[in-house]
Amino acid sequence: MSRVRTATVDTGDSRLPGVERDNFASPQGLRRLTLAPGREALIFIHLYKTGGTTLNRIIEWEYKLPRICSVEPTWWRWSYKKITRWSPSRLARVDVFEGHMPFGLHNLLPGPANYVTFLRDPVDRAISDYYFARRFKPHPHHRAAHRLNLEEFFLQKHEHNWQSRILAGSDAQELFPSVCDAATLARAKENLARRFIAVGLTERFDESLALLKVVLGWKVKRYRSFRVASNRIAKQQVAPSTFELIKEWEKFDLALYAYGASLFETTLAAHREAVEAELPEIRKAREMTPLESRYYWASSIIRAIVCRAHSLL
């Protein structure tokens, strides 16, 4: 039987200020920027294993391909840094920036920008990360995933509190914090509340997509899921000790997810009638014959390659 280990993440204080009580505990308690879709650039921060690949493919049907900048997923740090060195005139020609990147790109853009992202329950995300690594051969930890069990992989290879660290944004030396503490969490929550026009939830993908359709004026005529790890086990099948270990190490992301869910509910409530009207259309968009599904998949991959190619030039 595995034993729960003591997490080594920096909590800053045993009471976790910024987790249990902070200035951003209530979405209604923080003044939000006035954000509205229009001529503003859209920045989609794709967090690992949150359904972001599916959303990237949707985005690539909603906007003109030459106006999309796609961060290369495998070497995303290099790709993102390359984009940050673009001239203001080139950045101004982009309508959408998508991919793995830390919060903060808006600081380099010559005009205003709106952010969107999807959050996922950290326990589910950790499980998905492990089984995706086992299934996907190009994954950098593919061999390790076959050598290690879930708990070992989580301790050795999984990026802990990744969602909080990425959404906290860059610091003086790095693209994003290398460790997560209460201040990191507080900064991530503030960014979500002040800068994001919408926060989606992986577990409620169709509702989140309907919300984005309403807020951003998307059409979403077709969509299907990409990179779903069919070999994974359910969260309920994880050993209790491993489950508690993940919760302990991911305490900041658990707090961020709860806060993001409250933001999602607040935005959903503001557009409830419109979202409920769009939900049948979103579900209908998934209804494709096998031939239609294969055509959509192949066409989407081609569009993704085109986006990545011109983004690397």
Sequence and secondary structure as in RCSB ss.txt:
>XXXX:A:sequence
MSRVRTATVDTGDSRLPGVERDNFASPQGLRRLTLAPGREALIFIHLYKTGGTTLNRIIEWEYKLPRICSVEPTW
WRWSYKKITRWSPSRLARVDVFEGHMPFGLHNLLPGPANYVTFLRDPVDRAISDYYFARRFKPHPHHRAAHRLNL
EEFFLQKHEHNWQSRILAGSDAQELFPSVCDAATLARAKENLARRFIAVGLTERFDESLALLKVVLGWKVKRYRS
FRVASNRIAKQQVAPSTFELIKEWEKFDLALYAYGASLFETTLAAHREAVEAELPEIRKAREMTPLESRYYWASS
IIRAIVCRAHSLL
>XXXX:A:secstr
        S  SSTT TTTSS TTSSGGGS       SSSEEEEE  TTSSHHHHHHHHHHHS GGGEEE  STT
HHHHHHHHHTS HHHHHT SEEEES  TTGGGG SS EEEEEEE  HHHHHHHHHHHHHH TTSTTHHHHHHS H
HHHHHHTS TTHHHHHHH   SSSSS SS  HHHHHHHHHHHHHHEEEEEEGGGHHHHHHHHHHHH         
 S  TT   GGGS HHHHHHHHHHTHHHHHHHHHHHHHHHHHHHHTHHHHHHHHHHHHHHT   HHHHHHHHHHH
HHHHHHHHHHHH 
